[in-house]
Amino acid sequence: MGTRRCRPLGGKVGLAVIAYVVSLAVLLAVWWKKDVNIKTWFWISLGLGCLGVLMTFPCSSRSSRPSR
C-alpha cells in the first residue's frame, strides 16, 4: 500500500479552515451582546464575497498573451 502523497492544496485548506475558525471566534468575542447593524454588514460581506470570487479567475488579457 505505501503512503499517499499529499496534493498541492493539502496544507492550504487546513490553514484556511484554522484561519476561518479563529476569525469566527474573535468576531464572536468582540460582538457578543452588542447591537450591530445587520444590513450594513450584509452589504459589506456581499461586496467582499464578490471581490473574492472575481479574484479567483485570472485576467483574460494577461493569460491569453504568450510570455516574452
Contacts in CASP RR format, 6 or more apart in sequence:
PFRMAT RR
TARGET T0000
AUTHOR 0000-0000-0000
METHOD contacts of the structure
MODEL  1
MGTRRCRPLGGKVGLAVIAYVVSLAVLLAVWWKKDVNIKTWFWISLGLGC
LGVLMTFPCSSRSSRPSR
END
